[in-house]
């Protein structure tokens, strides 16, 4: 049973990495799209997609504040790809939230519209 959980987790990680790699290319960040494959750097990639400095990742070390800023960043990221910020509440169910990003990463209709959208 535990092996099955690990296999699902690995598959989800691979699919999410591919999706964010593709989304980074759509955002014009092909040079650093490989960040999608590296833990922690994938968060830096998301910050770059919303025009934030990589130094903002340090705020994740501050308890309580980290949750608030992570949600704000995810709302901005959703909007940067033309999706409603309301989708971010799926973050409370991480499996579903990953599936949403995987779908957006693979669908052709998802376009980068900018972080100010």
VEXDOVO-727395 format. One record per residue (C-alpha): residue number from 1; residue in three letters; x, y, z. Coordinates in pm, 1 decimal. Layout:
BEGIN
resi->NUM; resn->ALA; px->X; py->Y; pz->Z
...
This chain:
BEGIN
resi->1; resn->UNK; px->0.0; py->0.0; pz->0.0
resi->2; resn->UNK; px->279.7; py->239.2; pz->93.2
resi->3; resn->UNK; px->453.4; py->167.2; pz->-237.3
resi->4; resn->UNK; px->138.1; py->269.0; pz->-423.0
resi->5; resn->UNK; px->126.7; py->599.6; pz->-232.7
resi->6; resn->UNK; px->490.4; py->666.6; pz->-324.1
resi->7; resn->UNK; px->427.6; py->585.5; pz->-690.7
resi->8; resn->UNK; px->129.5; py->819.9; pz->-703.3
resi->9; resn->UNK; px->333.9; py->1092.0; pz->-532.8
resi->10; resn->UNK; px->621.7; py->1051.1; pz->-780.6
resi->11; resn->UNK; px->383.4; py->1054.8; pz->-1076.2
resi->12; resn->UNK; px->213.1; py->1367.9; pz->-944.6
resi->13; resn->UNK; px->551.8; py->1537.3; pz->-893.0
resi->14; resn->UNK; px->661.5; py->1455.3; pz->-1247.6
resi->15; resn->UNK; px->334.7; py->1575.7; pz->-1402.8
resi->16; resn->UNK; px->335.9; py->1895.5; pz->-1195.2
resi->17; resn->UNK; px->697.2; py->1963.8; pz->-1292.4
resi->18; resn->UNK; px->618.5; py->1915.3; pz->-1661.5
resi->19; resn->UNK; px->316.5; py->2144.5; pz->-1627.1
resi->20; resn->UNK; px->514.2; py->2423.9; pz->-1459.5
resi->21; resn->UNK; px->794.2; py->2378.6; pz->-1713.8
resi->22; resn->UNK; px->542.3; py->2437.2; pz->-1992.2
resi->23; resn->UNK; px->381.7; py->2729.1; pz->-1806.8
resi->24; resn->UNK; px->724.5; py->2890.2; pz->-1759.0
resi->25; resn->UNK; px->782.0; py->2870.9; pz->-2134.0
resi->26; resn->UNK; px->443.3; py->3033.2; pz->-2193.9
resi->27; resn->UNK; px->544.2; py->3308.5; pz->-1950.2
resi->28; resn->UNK; px->861.3; py->3374.4; pz->-2148.0
resi->29; resn->UNK; px->1088.0; py->3220.3; pz->-1886.2
resi->30; resn->UNK; px->1231.0; py->2940.8; pz->-2101.0
resi->31; resn->UNK; px->1581.0; py->3019.7; pz->-1972.8
resi->32; resn->UNK; px->1487.1; py->2914.9; pz->-1617.6
resi->33; resn->UNK; px->1202.5; py->2673.8; pz->-1697.5
resi->34; resn->UNK; px->1416.4; py->2388.0; pz->-1564.3
resi->35; resn->UNK; px->1358.0; py->2531.8; pz->-1213.7
resi->36; resn->UNK; px->1024.4; py->2348.6; pz->-1228.4
resi->37; resn->UNK; px->1208.6; py->2022.3; pz->-1161.3
resi->38; resn->UNK; px->1397.2; py->2131.9; pz->-849.1
resi->39; resn->UNK; px->1227.0; py->2161.8; pz->-510.0
resi->40; resn->UNK; px->1246.2; py->2517.8; pz->-371.0
resi->41; resn->UNK; px->1356.6; py->2648.0; pz->-712.3
resi->42; resn->UNK; px->1008.3; py->2568.0; pz->-841.1
resi->43; resn->UNK; px->875.6; py->2824.6; pz->-592.6
resi->44; resn->UNK; px->1134.8; py->3074.2; pz->-720.0
resi->45; resn->UNK; px->1003.6; py->3005.3; pz->-1071.5
resi->46; resn->UNK; px->648.4; py->3079.0; pz->-958.2
resi->47; resn->UNK; px->766.8; py->3404.5; pz->-799.1
resi->48; resn->UNK; px->938.9; py->3502.4; pz->-1124.8
resi->49; resn->UNK; px->613.0; py->3437.3; pz->-1312.2
resi->50; resn->UNK; px->445.9; py->3704.8; pz->-1098.4
resi->51; resn->UNK; px->744.2; py->3941.2; pz->-1125.2
resi->52; resn->UNK; px->864.0; py->3895.4; pz->-766.6
resi->53; resn->UNK; px->1225.6; py->3868.0; pz->-656.8
resi->54; resn->UNK; px->1357.1; py->3526.7; pz->-558.2
resi->55; resn->UNK; px->1438.3; py->3679.6; pz->-218.6
resi->56; resn->UNK; px->1066.0; py->3669.4; pz->-139.2
resi->57; resn->UNK; px->1107.4; py->3297.8; pz->-78.7
resi->58; resn->UNK; px->1261.0; py->3386.6; pz->257.5
resi->59; resn->UNK; px->920.5; py->3501.5; pz->380.7
resi->60; resn->UNK; px->820.6; py->3135.3; pz->379.4
resi->61; resn->UNK; px->1038.7; py->3098.0; pz->689.6
resi->62; resn->UNK; px->811.4; py->3327.1; pz->894.3
resi->63; resn->UNK; px->526.2; py->3136.5; pz->1061.2
resi->64; resn->UNK; px->167.6; py->3243.3; pz->980.4
resi->65; resn->UNK; px->290.7; py->3515.3; pz->743.2
resi->66; resn->UNK; px->416.5; py->3241.2; pz->511.2
resi->67; resn->UNK; px->66.8; py->3097.4; pz->465.0
resi->68; resn->UNK; px->-83.4; py->3438.9; pz->391.2
resi->69; resn->UNK; px->183.2; py->3532.2; pz->136.6
resi->70; resn->UNK; px->174.5; py->3188.9; pz->-26.3
resi->71; resn->UNK; px->-199.9; py->3225.5; pz->-84.7
resi->72; resn->UNK; px->-151.4; py->3578.9; pz->-223.5
resi->73; resn->UNK; px->120.7; py->3452.9; pz->-458.2
resi->74; resn->UNK; px->-100.5; py->3168.1; pz->-577.1
resi->75; resn->UNK; px->-389.3; py->3407.6; pz->-649.1
resi->76; resn->UNK; px->-152.5; py->3625.8; pz->-853.7
resi->77; resn->UNK; px->-19.4; py->3319.9; pz->-1032.7
resi->78; resn->UNK; px->-371.7; py->3205.8; pz->-1123.4
resi->79; resn->UNK; px->-452.2; py->3552.1; pz->-1256.4
resi->80; resn->UNK; px->-123.4; py->3566.8; pz->-1449.4
resi->81; resn->UNK; px->-247.5; py->3273.3; pz->-1653.8
resi->82; resn->UNK; px->-594.7; py->3416.9; pz->-1703.3
resi->83; resn->UNK; px->-773.0; py->3209.3; pz->-1441.3
resi->84; resn->UNK; px->-982.5; py->3325.7; pz->-1150.5
resi->85; resn->UNK; px->-804.0; py->3378.4; pz->-822.7
resi->86; resn->UNK; px->-1096.0; py->3193.0; pz->-664.4
resi->87; resn->UNK; px->-934.4; py->2869.8; pz->-784.4
resi->88; resn->UNK; px->-666.6; py->2914.8; pz->-521.3
resi->89; resn->UNK; px->-897.1; py->2787.5; pz->-245.4
resi->90; resn->UNK; px->-839.6; py->2440.7; pz->-384.8
resi->91; resn->UNK; px->-498.5; py->2475.2; pz->-217.1
resi->92; resn->UNK; px->-672.7; py->2336.4; pz->91.2
resi->93; resn->UNK; px->-693.6; py->2006.4; pz->-97.8
resi->94; resn->UNK; px->-337.3; py->1980.6; pz->-237.8
resi->95; resn->UNK; px->-404.2; py->1681.3; pz->-461.9
resi->96; resn->UNK; px->-683.8; py->1865.8; pz->-641.6
resi->97; resn->UNK; px->-479.1; py->2186.7; pz->-660.7
resi->98; resn->UNK; px->-192.7; py->1998.7; pz->-828.8
resi->99; resn->UNK; px->-435.0; py->1844.8; pz->-1077.4
resi->100; resn->UNK; px->-565.2; py->2193.0; pz->-1165.3
resi->101; resn->UNK; px->-211.4; py->2316.2; pz->-1243.5
resi->102; resn->UNK; px->-138.5; py->2000.4; pz->-1442.4
resi->103; resn->UNK; px->-449.7; py->2057.4; pz->-1654.3
resi->104; resn->UNK; px->-359.6; py->2424.3; pz->-1711.0
resi->105; resn->UNK; px->-4.3; py->2331.0; pz->-1801.0
resi->106; resn->UNK; px->-115.4; py->2089.6; pz->-2069.5
resi->107; resn->UNK; px->-411.8; py->2275.1; pz->-2218.0
resi->108; resn->UNK; px->-339.6; py->2495.9; pz->-2518.0
resi->109; resn->UNK; px->-592.6; py->2761.7; pz->-2416.9
resi->110; resn->UNK; px->-395.9; py->2863.7; pz->-2106.9
resi->111; resn->UNK; px->-193.5; py->3172.9; pz->-2191.9
resi->112; resn->UNK; px->26.2; py->3399.4; pz->-1985.9
resi->113; resn->UNK; px->-150.7; py->3735.7; pz->-1959.5
resi->114; resn->UNK; px->83.5; py->3892.1; pz->-1706.4
resi->115; resn->UNK; px->89.2; py->3914.1; pz->-1330.8
resi->116; resn->UNK; px->-113.7; py->4235.9; pz->-1318.8
resi->117; resn->UNK; px->-420.4; py->4072.6; pz->-1472.3
